[in-house]
């Protein structure tokens, strides 16, 4: 699994605040957050549920953010970790 990294320069921040138009990018970001919930810190302040074009992705991002705010550790634990 490739984990997306987000640049922090001004142009990237401006772009991140716009609605994402690439569904694959949305899926990569959400997959990264599900795999490693600490990545939410990387996008907090840059993304919000309305940043996603797909309504399901909006709901999923909101659920991830809400869950991470009240829990520690990964949201999903891969079966191979034990």
N, C-alpha and C positions, 0 to 999 in steps of 0.2 A: 504494500500500500504506500503510495506517495503522499506525503503530508505537505499541504500547500503552505508556503510562507508568504507573508504579506509585507511588501515594502512599506516603509514609514515616511517616505518623502511626501511633500505637499501634494504633488500631482496624484500620487497613489491614494492618499487620504481622500482627496476630492472625488476621485473615481469610485472609491469604495462606498461613498455616501450615496451614489446614484444607484438606481435599481440594477441589479445584476441581470444581464440579458443572456448569459450563457448558462444553460441548464447543467452542463457538465461541471462548470466552475462552482455552481451552487451545490451540486452533489459532492464535489471534492471538499468543499469547506465543511459541509455538514458531516461528512464521513470522518474528517479529521477531528471534529469536535466530539463525535461519538466515541472515537477510538482513544482520544486523549483530551479529557475535559479541561485540563489546564490551558489548552490552546485558546479557550474562550477569552482569556486575558489579552491575547494577541489581537482580537477583533473587537473587544468591548470598546465602545465609543466610536467605532468605525461602522459597525453593522447593527442593524435592528431588524426585527421581523419584516418590516415593510421594505427592506433592502432587497428582498428576494422576489422574483417574478412569479414563481409558482406559489399558490396559496398553501399547498401542503408543506412546502419548504418554509414558509413563514411560520406555520404552526409548529413545525419540528424545531426550528431555531428558538422559538419562544419556549417550548418545552425543555429544550436543552439548557437554556439560560436559567429558567426557573429551577430546574433540578440541580444544576451546578451551584446556584446560590444557596441551596439548602443542604448540600451534601459534599463530601470530600471523596476523592478517588475517581476512577474511571466510571463512566455511565454504563458501559457494556464491558464485561470481562470476557475476553476471548477464551474459548474452551481449552485452548492449548496452554493457558497459564496455570491450570491446575484447579 
